[in-house]
Amino acid sequence: MAGTAISIPQLEFTVQGAGRLAHTAVPTLRFEVGVDAGGREIRSVLLDIQIQIAARRRGYASADRDRLFDLFGHEKDWGTTLRTLLWTRTTLVVPPFSASTVVPLDVACSYDLEVLATRYFDALSDGMVPLELLFSGSVFYTGEDGALQTARIPWDREAEYALPVRTWKETMERHFPGSAWVRLEKDAYDALVAYRSRHALASWEDVVRRLPEEDDPRTREAP
């Protein structure tokens, strides 16, 4: 049994870079994931990957703190409310390799501001976003007798990466230049459609700009 345990490849993971993936239907970031098998021959790897935003591991400018109020509350409470955010879960198949390899990991990005990770990215003006990538899954390799073997990847496999905020913002800007998206429930959307028709407004921007004015006492007509 001891000999079998020693023969199991111990994989180590790194993130060697990230950038915008061009010519995609949705905003997508490509991460370059390094896999080191310690000199072993690997038949394939099936990875389950969880990407988290380690929000506690960076500082925040005053303007960023104001925009993050919706996520973490008042700054005086950040000792308990500032927390790690789940960005996404995904899978990746690593093809056969010897010793080590680098494989692309494509992550689709949403501009739905109801998604916590999106609101976090959107709130930042600059700097780096500290990411934690957690790896699990299975590794397939050739045993000492030449037969195909499989083993579970330990749950403590992880890698860190500092993603520039500008990389995320440039990715979004290429797909949604000068825009932001907000998801509404159907009844709220229907109410806005009726309001737009009733007031003969030319665009959704006109609707959004007019609504706050109606609630401003300075713009109300005198009785």
N, C-alpha and C positions, 0 to 999 in steps of 0.2 A: 504493500500500500504506500509506503514511504517513497519508493521509486516512482510510482505513478504520479504522486503529488508533485515531486520535483520536476517531472517532465512537462507539466502544464505551463504553457507560455504565460509570462507575466507582462501584460501590456501597460505601457505608459503613454499618456496623451499630452499633446501641447496644441496651442493655437498659434500658428505662425504668421497670420495676417488676415485681413478682412477688407472687403471693398464692395462697391455697388456692382451688381451683375447687369450688364447692358442687354437690351433687346428682350425684355421679359414683359409678360402681360400684366403682372402685378409687381410692385416694388419688392426687390429681392436683394438681400445681402449674401455674399459668398464668403464663408470662412474656410481657411486652409488649415485642416486638422492633421497634425502629425501623429503617427502611430508607431511606436517603437516596441518591437517584440524581443529585444535582447538577443539579436542574432538568429532567431528561430525562423523556420519556414512556416508560413501561415497559409492555409487554404482559403479562408475567408473569415470575416468578422461581421456579425449582425449586432449593430449598436442601437441601444435606446439612449437618447440624449435629452437631457433637460437643461435649458439655459435659463439662468437666473440673473437678476440685476441686484448686485450687492450694494444697495443704496447707502449703507452706513460707511462705506469705504471711500467716500469722496466728500469734499467740502462744497458749499453752495453760496453763490453770490446772493446779495439781498433780493434782486429781482427774481431769481430762481426760487428762493424761499417763499416769496409771495405766490408764485404760480403753482407751487407744490402744496399749498394749503389744502386744496381739495383732496389730495392723496394722504397727507400725513398730519393734517391739522395745524394748530398753532405751533410755532417753533419752540416755545417753552416746553411742549410735550414731546418733542422729538426723541427724548431719551427712551420713551416707551413705544412711540408710534412709528418712528422711522424703522423700516423693516426691509428685508429682502423681498423682491417681487419676482414672481414667475413670469418669464417672457414667453417661452414656448416649449413644447415637447415635440420631438421628431425622431425619425429612425434613419439609419444610414447603413448601407451594405458596403463593406470594404472588400475589394477583390483580392485575389491571391497576391502575396508579396513575400519578399525575403528580407529579414532583419528590420527594415523600417520602410515607411511610405508616407506620402502626404496625399490626402483625399479632400475633395471639395465638399463642403456642407452648405447647401443653399437654404436660406431661411426667408420665407415670405414675410413681408412687413405690412401690417394693417395701419390705415389712417383713421380707423374708427376710434374716436376719442372716448368711447365708453370702455375701451380696453386699457387696463391699468398701465401696462408697459408703454403703450403709445402715449398716454398722457404724461408719463414720466419723461420720455424722450423729448416730447414737444415742449415741456416746461423748461428745459435746460437751454442756456444761451451758448455755452461753449464748454471746453474741457473734455474729459474722458468719462466714459461709462464703465464702471468695473463689472465685468461679467464673470460668472462662474458656470462652467459647463460640467455637468455630472454625467458620467458614462456608466452604463450597465449593458447586459446582453450576453452574447455567446461568442466564443472563439472556436474555430474549426481548424484542426491541425493534424499532421501525420504522427501517429504514435511510434514507439520504438519497433513495433512489429510491422510497420508499414500501413496499418489500418487507419481509417479516418476516425479521429477522436474529437469530442466536443467538451467544452468546459464553460462554466458560468464565469463572467467577468466580475471580480469583487466590487462591492457597492462603494468602496472608497476611491475609485478611479475618478479623477477630476482634473480640470485645467482652468487657469484664469486667463483673462484677456481684457485689456483696456481698449474699448472701442471709442474712437473719436466721435463726439457728438456731431461734428460737421459731416461725417460719413453718412449717418442716418438722415440728417436733414437734407443733404444733397440727393440722396436716394429718393426721398419723398418729393423733393422739388422737381425732379425729372418727370415724375408721374402726375403730380398735382401742383403745378406751378401757381404759387400765390393763393393756394386754397387750403381749406380744412374741411373735414367731414364730421358730421354729427348724426348718429342714428336715433330715430324717433319711433315711438310706438305708432301704430297705424292711425289710431284715433287722433293723436296729436298732429300727425301729418295732414289728415283730412281737415282738421280745424284751420291749419295754416293755409291750405289750398283754398278753403272757403274765404278766409280773410283776404288773401291775395286777389281773388276774383271780385270780392265785394268792393275793394278799394282800387281796382284796376291798376295794380302795381306791375311794373314791367319785369321785375326779377326777384329772386329770393333775397338778394342783398337788400333790395328796397323794403321787403317785408321785415327783415331783421333790424334794419336801421330805424324803421318807423315804430316798431313795438315799444322800445324804451322811451321814445319821445312821448308816447301816449301816457306813460306813467310818470312823466316829469311835469310837476305842477306849473312850471314856467311856460310850457307849450300848450297848456289847456286853454280853451277859449273861456272868457268870462261869461258867467250865466246872464 
